Amino acid sequence: MPQLLKNFIYIHFLGLCCVLNAQKIDPKQNPIPKISAFELQEKKSIDGAFILFNKGEDKKAYKITHQLLKNHKSKLNLVNINLLLAYYFNKRSLIDSSLYYTNQVLKSNTNSNDSLRYRTYSLSYNLLAINNKKRGLLEESKKWHIKGIETSQKFNETDLYYTHVHGLALTYSDLGDYKNALKLFKQCLEYKQGEEIILGSYINIGDIYSSLKEYDKSNSYFNKAKVLCEKTNNIQGKSVIAIGLASNYQSQKKLNDATLLYQEAIKLADKGELPQIAITARLNLGKIFLDLKKQEDAKIIFSSALNDAEKLGYLHEQNEIYDNLKDIFITQNDYKNAYLFTNKSSKIKDSIAHLQKDKEINELEVKYKTWQNEKEIKVLQVENKAKILELKNNEEALAFLNLQKEINQKKNENKILNLNNISQKKASEITSLKKDQLLKTAEINWQKETKKITLIAFSILLIPIIALLFLYYQRLKTQRLLNQNEKEISEQKIITLVKDQELKLIKAAVKGQDKARSKIAKELHDSIGGNLAAIKLQLNTVASKPDAIQIIQKQLDETYQQVRDLSHNLIPEKFSQNNFCNLLEEYQKNLAGINDLKTSFVAYPRTQIDLIAESLQMEIYKIIQELVTNTLKHAKATTIELQLNCIENNLNILFEDNGIGFDSYKKSHGIGFKNINSRLNTISGSMQIDSMLRRGTIINIEIPLTKSPFKS
C-alpha cells in the first residue's frame, strides 16, 4: 500500500479510534464537591473550552484555557486545564509541550473519586503513548499503552481499554510485529459499540495482510470495511478502501482491475470533496498508465492531480507529479517541457526545505512562549506567597516602625550637635581659603604674561614657514598640470598612430581586393567562360551527335569544380586551416599585447562553434574587428570581454568593455555600427546595445544558424 495511504489511514482512522473516544472528554463526568462561586464560574469556563475544542475551534479553546491557567483556584480544575492543553499541543504535533502538560496532569491528579482519577491517568497514558510514537520511540509508546490497558481494565473503562488496545496494535504494526498487531486488531473487532474502532481495525488488518502479500485475505478485510461504509454512507471510508483494493491489484499486476478501482476512488473523493485522497488515487492511476505505456493518459491524470495539489499547497505531491511529468516528456523527447518541470521540481524542493525550517522555528517559538508562560505562573505563585507573608508580618512591621521613630529622633539630636561643630570648622576654613585665593590670582597673572610673550615669538617664526609651504604647493600644482598636459599629448599621439595603422590596413585590404577581383575576372574569362562557350556550341549539335550529351555533362562538371575551387580560393587560408575559436583567441591576445588591454575570451561549445561555415566565420570575424576598432578609437577602455555561446541553433555574441560609454540613442547610427548592421542583415542577425555615459558598453548579437549551415 502506498506510504501516503498508510499515513492517511493513521491520521483519520487512528484519529477516529483514539481521539474521538479519548480526546473528547466530557467534563460533566467530573462531579466535584461544594465549591465557591468563583470556582464554579471557573469550571463553567473550562467546560466551554472543552466544547470548543471538540468542535474543532482549537485556538479559542487554547486562549480560554491559557488564561485560566494563570488564575486558577481549584486543583481539580487545574487537572482539566492541563489535560486540555496537553491534547491541544498533541493535535498540533508540539510534542515537548504536550508531554510537559501531560506530566503536570499526572502530578496534580489528586481526585478523591478513584474512577475519575484512574480515568484521567488512562487518558494521560494514551497521550504519552501517542507523543512517543510521533517521536519514533515505539518501545516507549508500547509501554504506556500497556499501562493504560491495565488501568482501564481495573475500573472497567471499556472505551479507553479498546482505545489503548488499538493504539498498541498500531505500534506493533510499526515495529513490524504483524503477529501481535493482527491479534490485537482482531480483538478490537469484538468491541461492537465502537464502529470507528471496528472500521479502523478492518482497514489496518487489510493493510497488514497487503504488506505480507496475502492479497486475498487483505481484500477480504477491505470488503468487510466496505460493507460498514455502505451502511453509514461513509464516502471517506469507501474511497480509502477503494485505494487499498486497487493497490493490492496493482501489486498483483492486475492493472485493469486496479484502474477501475482507482477511478472509483477518484469519483468518490471528488464527490465527497476529499482532495488528498483524490490526489493519491490520481498519482497511483498515473503510474499504472505509465506501466501500460499510455503516456498521454498518464499526462492527463497527473495534470489533474497537479491542479488540485497546487490549489491546496501539497508540496510533496507537487514534487512527485513534476518528476513523473518530467520523465514522460523525456520519453517523448520533449526536452523543453522536461527542463521546465525539472526547474519546478527544484523550486518545490527548496520551498519544502524552507517550510521545514519555518516549522522548526515556530516550534521553538511555541516552546519558548510555553516556558515564558510557565515562568510567569511561577512568578505569580511566588508573588501570592509573598503577599500572604506580608499580611502576616504587618503587626511586627508597625512595632518596628514605632521603634524606628524613636531611634530617628535621637539621631536627629546628634546631627544638630554635629552641624554646629561643622559650621565652626568651615568658618575657619573659609578664612584660610581666601588667603590661598589671593596667592593663586597673582600666580595666574604671571602665567598669562608669560604665555603672551611665547605666542608672539612663535608667530614670528611661523609666518616664514607658511610662506615657504605656499610656494612649494604652487610648484607642485604647476608640475601636476604639466604632467597632465604631457599625458594628453601622448594619448593623442597613440590615437594618431592607431588611426595611421588602420589606414594602412584599409589600403592593404583594398589592394588585396583589387588583386582578387582581377584574378576572379581572369578565371571567369579564361576557364569558366571558355567552358560555357564550348557547352553552347555542343548544344547546337546535339541532334546530329549522339554522344554530345555525355560530353556536355562532363564539361558542366568541370565548370562546377572550377567555380567551387574559385570560391574556396577567395576564403582566407587562416579560416580554412585554423579553428575559428583559436583565431579569435589569438586576435584577443594580440590586442592585449599591443594596447596594454586586459582581454577575456569564452566560447561554448568550442567544437560546435568551430564547425560554423567559413563564410559565416568571416562575417563574424569582421563584425568583432569592427567592435574592437570602435572600442580602441572611442571608449578609452582597459578591459574587453568577448563571449560566444551556441544554444539551440543560435549563436550569441556578447561584447563588453569598461570604457567611458555613450548615449546609445544618439550615437548608435555611426559608420561603424552601420557596417555591422549591414553585415548582420546579410546573415539575418540582430544587435542590441546597452550603454550609458561612464558605465561602459554591452553589445548583444544574435545570429540564427539554421540559415547558415555548419561545415560538413
C-alpha positions in Angstrom: 0.0 0.0 0.0 1.4 3.5 -0.8 3.0 5.4 2.1 0.7 8.3 1.5 -2.3 6.0 2.0 -0.8 4.5 5.2 -0.4 8.0 6.6 -3.9 8.8 5.7 -5.2 5.7 7.5 -3.2 6.5 10.6 -4.3 10.1 10.7 -8.0 9.6 10.0 -8.9 6.2 11.4 -6.5 6.2 14.3 -7.8 9.7 15.0 -11.4 8.4 15.0 -10.5 5.5 17.2 -8.1 7.1 19.7 -9.0 10.8 19.6 -12.8 10.8 19.3 -13.2 8.3 22.1 -10.4 9.5 24.4 -9.8 13.1 23.5 -13.4 14.3 23.5 -13.6 14.3 27.3 -16.9 15.0 28.8 -16.2 17.5 31.7 -19.6 16.8 33.1 -18.4 13.3 34.2 -16.3 15.1 36.8 -18.6 16.0 39.6 -16.9 18.0 42.3 -17.7 18.7 46.0 -19.1 22.0 47.2 -17.1 24.9 45.7 -17.1 28.7 45.8 -18.9 30.8 43.2 -15.6 31.8 41.7 -14.5 28.1 41.3 -17.9 27.3 39.8 -17.5 30.0 37.2 -14.0 28.7 36.5 -15.4 25.2 36.0 -18.0 26.5 33.5 -15.3 28.3 31.6 -13.3 25.0 31.4 -16.4 23.1 30.2 -16.9 25.8 27.5 -13.3 25.3 26.4 -13.7 21.5 26.1 -16.8 22.1 23.9 -14.9 24.5 21.7 -12.0 22.0 21.4 -14.4 19.1 20.5 -15.9 21.3 17.8 -12.5 21.9 16.2 -12.2 25.5 17.4 -8.8 24.8 18.9 -7.4 28.3 19.1 -10.4 29.7 21.0 -10.2 26.8 23.5 -6.5 27.4 24.0 -6.9 31.1 24.6 -9.5 30.5 27.4 -7.5 27.6 29.0 -4.3 29.5 29.0 -5.9 32.5 30.8 -7.5 30.1 33.3 -4.1 28.5 34.0 -2.7 31.8 35.3 -5.6 32.5 37.7 -7.0 29.0 38.7 -8.3 28.4 42.2 -9.2 24.7 42.2 -6.8 21.7 41.9 -9.4 19.7 40.1 -9.9 22.5 37.6 -6.1 22.6 37.2 -6.1 18.9 36.2 -8.7 19.6 33.4 -6.8 22.7 32.3 -3.5 20.8 31.9 -5.3 17.9 30.2 -6.9 20.1 27.6 -3.6 21.9 26.9 -1.8 18.5 26.6 -4.4 17.4 23.9 -4.2 20.8 22.2 -0.4 20.6 21.7 -0.6 16.9 20.8 -3.1 17.8 18.0 -0.6 20.4 16.7 2.3 17.9 16.9 4.2 20.1 19.5 5.4 17.0 21.4 7.5 18.6 24.1 4.7 21.0 25.2 2.2 18.1 25.1 4.4 15.9 27.3 5.0 18.8 29.8 1.3 19.3 30.4 0.6 15.6 30.5 3.2 15.2 33.3 1.5 18.2 35.0 -1.8 16.2 34.9 -0.1 13.2 36.5 1.4 15.3 39.2 -1.8 17.2 40.1 -4.3 14.3 39.7 -5.5 14.0 43.3 -9.2 13.5 42.8 -10.8 11.6 45.7 -13.0 9.7 43.2 -10.9 6.6 42.2 -12.8 6.0 39.0 -12.3 9.6 37.8 -8.7 9.7 39.0 -7.8 6.5 37.1 -9.8 7.6 34.0 -7.6 10.7 34.0 -4.5 8.5 34.4 -5.6 6.4 31.4 -6.2 9.5 29.2 -2.7 10.7 30.2 -1.1 7.4 29.4 -2.8 7.5 25.9 -1.3 11.0 25.4 2.2 9.8 26.5 1.9 6.8 24.1 0.8 8.9 21.1 3.6 11.5 21.7 6.3 8.9 22.0 5.0 7.2 18.8 5.3 10.6 17.0 8.8 10.9 18.3 9.6 7.4 16.9 10.1 5.9 20.4 7.9 2.9 19.7 9.0 0.8 22.7 8.2 3.7 25.0 4.8 4.1 23.3 4.1 0.4 23.7 4.9 0.7 27.5 2.3 3.5 28.0 -0.4 1.7 26.0 0.1 -1.4 28.1 -0.1 0.6 31.3 -3.3 2.3 30.0 -4.8 -1.1 29.3 -4.1 -2.2 32.9 -5.6 1.0 34.4 -8.7 1.0 32.2 -9.3 -2.7 32.9 -9.1 -2.1 36.6 -12.1 0.3 36.6 -14.0 -1.2 33.6 -13.3 1.8 31.3 -14.3 -0.1 28.1 -13.9 2.7 25.6 -10.4 3.7 26.9 -9.4 0.0 27.1 -10.1 -0.5 23.3 -8.5 2.8 22.6 -5.2 1.6 24.1 -5.6 -1.9 22.5 -6.0 -0.3 19.1 -3.0 2.1 19.7 -0.9 -0.8 20.9 -1.8 -2.8 17.7 -0.7 0.2 15.6 2.6 0.3 17.5 3.2 -3.4 16.9 2.4 -2.9 13.2 5.0 -0.1 13.0 7.5 -2.3 14.8 6.9 -5.0 12.2 5.4 -7.4 14.7 2.4 -8.2 12.5 1.5 -11.3 14.5 0.7 -9.4 17.7 -0.7 -6.5 15.7 -3.2 -8.8 14.0 -4.1 -10.4 17.3 -5.0 -7.0 18.9 -6.8 -5.6 15.8 -9.0 -8.7 15.8 -9.6 -8.2 19.5 -10.8 -4.7 18.7 -13.4 -6.2 16.3 -15.2 -7.6 19.5 -16.0 -4.0 20.6 -19.4 -3.7 19.0 -20.2 -0.2 20.4 -17.1 1.3 18.7 -18.0 1.4 14.9 -15.0 3.6 14.2 -12.6 1.2 16.0 -14.1 -1.7 14.1 -13.8 0.1 10.7 -10.2 1.2 11.5 -9.3 -2.3 12.6 -10.7 -3.9 9.3 -8.6 -1.4 7.3 -5.4 -1.8 9.3 -5.8 -5.6 9.2 -6.2 -5.4 5.4 -3.1 -3.1 5.3 -1.0 -5.7 7.3 -2.1 -8.6 5.0 -1.2 -6.4 2.0 2.3 -5.9 3.5 2.6 -9.6 3.9 1.5 -10.1 0.3 -1.5 -12.2 1.4 -3.8 -10.2 -1.0 -6.9 -12.4 -0.8 -7.1 -12.0 3.0 -6.3 -8.3 2.6 -9.1 -7.9 0.1 -11.5 -9.8 2.4 -11.0 -7.4 5.3 -11.1 -4.3 2.9 -14.5 -5.7 1.7 -15.8 -6.1 5.2 -14.8 -2.4 5.9 -16.6 -1.5 2.6 -19.8 -3.1 3.9 -19.7 -1.0 7.1 -19.1 2.2 5.0 -22.0 1.3 2.7 -24.3 1.1 5.8 -23.4 4.6 7.0 -22.6 6.0 3.5 -19.1 6.9 4.7 -17.7 8.3 1.5 -14.3 8.9 3.0 -14.0 5.3 4.1 -15.2 4.0 0.8 -12.7 6.0 -1.1 -9.8 4.9 1.1 -10.9 1.2 0.8 -11.1 1.5 -3.0 -7.5 2.8 -3.0 -6.4 -0.2 -0.7 -8.0 -2.7 -3.0 -6.6 -1.0 -6.1 -3.1 -1.1 -4.5 -3.4 -4.8 -4.0 -4.5 -5.4 -7.6 -1.6 -3.1 -8.7 0.9 -5.2 -6.7 -0.6 -8.4 -8.4 -0.2 -6.8 -11.8 -4.0 -6.8 -12.3 -3.7 -3.4 -13.8 -7.2 -3.2 -15.4 -8.9 -4.0 -12.0 -6.7 -1.6 -10.3 -7.5 1.1 -12.8 -11.3 0.7 -12.3 -10.9 0.9 -8.5 -8.6 4.0 -8.7 -11.2 5.6 -11.0 -13.9 4.8 -8.4 -11.8 6.2 -5.6 -11.3 9.5 -7.6 -15.1 9.7 -8.3 -15.9 9.2 -4.6 -13.2 11.6 -3.4 -14.3 14.3 -5.8 -17.9 13.8 -4.7 -17.1 14.0 -1.0 -14.6 16.9 -1.5 -11.7 14.9 -0.2 -8.8 16.3 -2.3 -5.9 14.4 -0.6 -7.5 11.1 -1.3 -8.3 12.2 -4.9 -4.6 13.2 -5.4 -3.4 9.9 -4.0 -5.7 7.9 -6.4 -4.7 10.0 -9.4 -1.0 9.6 -8.7 -1.3 5.8 -8.5 -3.5 5.7 -11.6 -1.0 7.8 -13.5 1.8 5.2 -12.5 -0.4 2.4 -13.9 -0.8 4.3 -17.2 3.0 4.7 -17.3 3.4 0.9 -16.8 0.9 0.4 -19.6 2.8 2.8 -21.9 -0.2 5.1 -22.0 1.8 8.3 -21.7 -0.9 10.7 -22.9 -3.4 9.3 -20.4 -0.8 9.4 -17.6 0.0 13.1 -18.6 -3.8 14.0 -18.3 -4.3 12.3 -14.9 -1.0 13.8 -13.5 -2.0 17.3 -14.7 -5.4 16.9 -13.0 -3.7 15.8 -9.7 -1.2 18.7 -10.1 -4.1 21.2 -10.4 -5.5 20.0 -7.0 -2.1 19.8 -5.3 -1.2 23.3 -6.3 -4.6 24.7 -5.1 -4.2 23.0 -1.7 -0.5 23.7 -1.4 0.5 20.0 -1.1 4.3 20.4 -1.8 5.4 16.8 -1.6 2.7 15.7 -4.0 3.5 18.5 -6.4 7.2 17.4 -6.4 6.2 13.8 -7.2 3.9 14.9 -10.1 6.6 17.2 -11.5 9.1 14.3 -11.5 6.6 12.0 -13.3 5.8 14.6 -15.9 9.5 15.3 -16.4 10.1 11.5 -17.1 7.1 11.4 -19.6 8.4 14.4 -21.5 12.0 12.9 -21.6 10.5 9.7 -23.0 8.7 11.8 -25.7 11.9 13.7 -26.5 10.2 16.9 -25.4 13.3 18.3 -23.6 11.9 21.8 -23.3 9.0 20.7 -21.1 11.2 18.2 -19.3 13.6 21.1 -18.4 10.6 23.2 -17.3 9.3 20.6 -14.9 12.8 19.9 -13.6 13.1 23.5 -12.6 9.6 23.4 -11.0 10.6 20.3 -9.0 13.8 22.0 -7.8 11.8 25.1 -6.7 9.3 22.9 -4.8 12.2 21.1 -3.0 13.6 24.5 -2.0 10.1 25.5 -0.7 9.8 22.3 1.3 13.2 22.9 2.9 12.3 26.5 3.7 8.9 25.5 5.2 10.6 22.8 7.3 12.9 25.5 8.7 10.0 27.8 9.4 8.2 24.9 11.1 11.2 24.2 13.3 11.4 28.0 14.2 7.7 28.1 15.0 8.1 25.0 17.2 11.0 26.7 19.1 8.9 29.8 19.4 6.0 27.9 20.9 8.4 26.1 23.3 9.8 29.5 24.3 6.4 31.0 24.9 5.3 27.9 26.9 8.5 28.3 29.0 7.7 32.1 29.4 4.1 31.3 30.5 5.3 28.7 33.0 7.8 31.3 34.3 5.0 33.9 34.6 2.8 31.4 36.5 5.7 30.6 38.9 6.3 34.3 39.4 2.6 34.9 40.2 2.7 32.0 42.7 5.7 33.4 44.4 4.1 36.9 44.5 0.9 35.4 46.1 3.0 33.7 48.8 4.9 37.0 49.3 1.6 38.8 49.9 0.5 36.3 52.5 3.8 36.7 54.3 3.5 40.5 54.1 0.0 40.4 55.7 1.2 38.2 58.5 4.1 40.5 59.3 2.1 43.8 59.3 1.9 43.9 63.1 5.6 43.3 63.6 6.2 46.0 61.0 4.1 48.5 62.8 6.0 47.9 66.1 9.3 48.1 64.3 8.2 51.5 62.8 7.5 53.0 66.2 10.9 51.9 67.5 12.5 53.3 64.3 10.9 56.7 65.0 12.4 56.9 68.5 15.8 56.0 67.1 15.4 58.6 64.4 14.7 61.3 67.0 17.8 60.6 68.9 19.8 60.5 65.6 18.4 64.0 64.7 19.6 65.5 68.0 23.1 64.1 67.4 23.0 65.5 63.9 22.2 69.0 65.2 25.2 68.9 67.5 27.4 67.7 64.7 26.2 70.5 62.4 27.2 73.2 64.9 30.7 71.8 65.2 30.9 71.6 61.4 29.8 75.2 60.9 32.6 76.5 63.2 35.2 74.4 61.4 34.0 75.7 58.0 34.3 79.4 59.1 38.0 78.9 59.9 38.5 77.0 56.6 36.9 79.9 54.6 39.4 82.5 56.0 42.3 80.2 55.0 40.8 79.7 51.5 40.6 83.5 50.9 44.4 83.8 51.6 45.1 80.9 49.2 42.9 82.6 46.6 44.9 85.8 46.7 48.2 83.9 46.1 46.7 82.0 43.2 45.4 85.1 41.5 48.9 86.6 41.5 50.4 83.4 40.1 47.8 83.3 37.3 48.6 86.8 36.2 52.3 86.0 35.9 51.4 82.9 33.8 49.2 85.0 31.4 52.1 87.4 30.7 54.5 84.5 30.0 52.0 83.0 27.5 51.6 86.3 25.6 55.4 86.6 25.1 55.6 82.9 23.9 52.8 83.4 21.4 54.4 86.5 19.8 57.7 84.7 19.4 56.0 81.6 17.9 54.1 83.8 15.4 57.3 85.5 14.2 58.8 82.0 13.4 55.5 80.6 11.8 55.0 83.3 9.1 58.1 82.4 7.0 57.3 78.7 7.3 53.8 79.3 5.9 55.2 81.3 3.1 57.6 78.5 2.1 54.8 75.9 2.2 52.6 78.1 0.0 55.4 78.4 -2.6 56.0 74.6 -2.5 52.3 74.0 -3.1 52.2 76.3 -6.1 55.2 74.5 -7.6 53.5 71.1 -7.1 50.3 72.3 -8.7 52.3 73.7 -11.8 54.1 70.3 -12.1 50.9 68.4 -11.9 49.4 70.5 -14.7 52.5 69.9 -16.9 52.3 66.1 -16.3 48.6 66.1 -17.2 49.3 68.1 -20.5 52.1 65.6 -21.4 49.8 62.7 -20.7 47.1 64.1 -23.0 49.7 64.8 -25.8 51.0 61.2 -25.5 47.4 59.9 -25.7 46.8 62.0 -28.9 50.0 60.6 -30.4 48.8 57.0 -29.6 45.4 57.7 -31.2 47.1 59.1 -34.3 49.3 56.1 -34.6 46.3 53.7 -34.3 44.4 55.6 -37.0 47.5 55.6 -39.3 47.8 51.8 -38.7 44.1 51.4 -39.6 44.5 53.5 -42.8 47.5 51.2 -43.8 45.4 48.1 -43.1 42.5 49.5 -45.2 44.8 50.4 -48.1 46.3 46.9 -47.9 42.8 45.4 -47.9 41.8 47.5 -50.9 44.9 46.4 -52.9 44.2 42.8 -51.9 40.6 43.1 -53.0 41.7 44.6 -56.4 44.1 41.7 -56.9 41.3 39.2 -56.0 38.9 40.9 -58.4 41.4 40.8 -61.3 42.1 37.1 -60.5 38.4 36.3 -60.4 37.9 38.1 -63.7 40.7 36.2 -65.3 39.5 32.9 -64.0 35.9 33.6 -65.1 37.1 34.7 -68.7 39.8 32.1 -69.3 38.4 28.9 -67.8 34.7 29.2 -66.9 33.9 31.4 -70.0 35.7 29.1 -72.3 33.8 26.1 -70.9 30.4 27.8 -71.2 31.2 28.8 -74.9 32.1 25.1 -75.7 28.9 23.9 -74.0 26.9 26.3 -76.1 28.4 25.0 -79.4 27.8 21.4 -78.2 24.2 22.2 -77.6 23.8 23.3 -81.2 25.0 19.9 -82.5 23.1 17.7 -80.0 20.7 16.5 -82.7 23.5 15.3 -85.1 25.9 13.8 -82.5 24.5 11.1 -80.1 27.5 11.3 -77.7 27.1 15.1 -77.3 25.0 14.9 -74.1 27.8 13.0 -72.2 30.4 15.5 -73.4 28.3 18.4 -72.2 27.7 16.7 -68.8 31.5 16.3 -68.4 32.1 19.9 -69.3 29.4 21.1 -66.8 31.1 19.0 -64.1 34.5 20.6 -64.9 32.9 24.1 -64.9 31.2 23.4 -61.5 34.5 22.2 -60.0 36.3 25.4 -61.3 33.6 27.6 -59.7 33.9 25.6 -56.4 37.8 25.9 -56.5 37.5 29.7 -57.2 35.1 30.2 -54.2 37.4 28.2 -51.9 40.4 30.3 -53.1 38.5 33.5 -52.1 38.3 32.4 -48.4 41.5 33.3 -46.5 43.7 30.4 -45.6 43.6 31.3 -41.9 39.8 30.3 -41.8 40.3 27.1 -43.7 43.5 26.0 -41.9 42.7 27.0 -38.3 39.9 26.5 -35.7 37.7 29.6 -35.6 37.8 29.9 -31.7 41.6 29.7 -31.8 41.7 32.6 -34.3 39.5 34.8 -32.2 41.5 33.9 -29.0 44.8 34.7 -30.8 43.3 38.0 -32.0 42.3 38.9 -28.4 45.9 38.1 -27.2 47.5 40.2 -29.9 45.2 43.2 -28.9 46.3 42.8 -25.3 50.0 42.8 -26.3 49.8 45.9 -28.5 47.4 48.2 -26.5 48.0 47.1 -22.8 44.4 45.8 -22.6 43.1 43.1 -20.4 41.1 40.7 -22.7 38.9 37.8 -21.9 37.5 35.2 -24.4 35.0 32.4 -23.7 33.4 30.1 -26.3 30.9 27.3 -25.5 30.7 24.8 -27.0 34.0 25.4 -28.9 33.7 22.3 -31.1 30.3 23.3 -32.4 31.4 27.0 -33.0 34.5 25.8 -34.9 32.1 23.9 -37.3 30.3 27.1 -38.4 30.5 27.6 -42.2 33.7 29.5 -43.2 31.7 32.2 -45.0 29.8 33.0 -41.8 33.1 32.8 -39.8 34.5 35.6 -42.0 31.4 37.8 -41.3 31.5 37.2 -37.6 35.3 37.9 -37.5 34.8 41.2 -39.3 32.0 42.2 -37.0 34.2 41.5 -34.0 37.0 43.5 -35.6 34.7 46.5 -36.1 33.5 46.3 -32.4 37.2 46.2 -31.2 38.1 49.1 -33.5 35.2 51.3 -32.1 36.4 50.5 -28.6 40.0 51.4 -29.3 39.1 54.6 -31.0 36.4 56.0 -28.7 35.9 54.1 -25.5 39.3 54.5 -23.6 38.7 51.1 -22.2 41.2 49.0 -20.2 39.3 45.6 -20.4 37.4 43.9 -23.2 35.4 40.7 -22.7 34.1 38.5 -25.6 31.7 35.6 -25.2 30.4 33.2 -27.9 27.6 30.8 -26.9 25.8 28.4 -29.3 22.4 27.5 -28.0 19.6 25.8 -29.9 20.9 26.7 -33.4 21.5 30.3 -32.4 24.9 32.0 -32.0 25.0 34.6 -29.2 27.9 37.1 -29.3 28.3 39.2 -26.1 30.9 42.0 -26.3 31.6 44.1 -23.2 34.1 46.9 -22.3 34.6 49.1 -19.3 35.1 52.3 -21.3 33.5 55.8 -21.0 30.3 54.6 -22.7 28.0 56.7 -24.8 24.3 57.5 -25.3 23.1 54.6 -27.3 20.0 56.5 -28.6 22.2 59.2 -30.2 25.4 57.5 -31.3 24.2 54.1 -32.5 24.0 55.3 -36.1 27.7 55.9 -36.9 29.6 54.4 -39.8 30.9 51.5 -37.7 27.5 50.4 -36.4 26.0 50.9 -39.9 28.7 48.5 -41.3 27.9 46.0 -38.5 24.1 46.2 -39.1 24.7 45.8 -42.9 26.7 42.6 -42.3 24.1 41.3 -39.8 21.3 41.9 -42.3 23.0 39.6 -44.8 23.1 36.8 -42.3 19.7 37.5 -40.6 21.3 38.6 -37.4 20.2 41.2 -34.8 22.1 43.5 -32.4 21.2 45.2 -29.1 23.3 47.9 -27.5 23.3 48.7 -23.8 25.5 51.7 -22.9 25.4 54.8 -20.7 28.0 57.5 -20.1 30.7 56.5 -17.6 29.2 53.0 -17.3 30.9 51.0 -20.2 29.2 49.3 -23.1 27.5 45.9 -23.6 26.6 44.7 -27.1 24.5 41.5 -27.6 24.3 40.0 -31.1 22.1 37.0 -32.0 22.8 35.1 -35.3 20.5 32.2 -36.3 22.5 29.2 -37.6 19.6 27.4 -39.2 20.0 29.5 -42.4 23.8 29.2 -42.2 24.7 25.5 -42.3 27.7 24.1 -40.4 30.7 22.6 -42.1 30.1 19.1 -43.4 
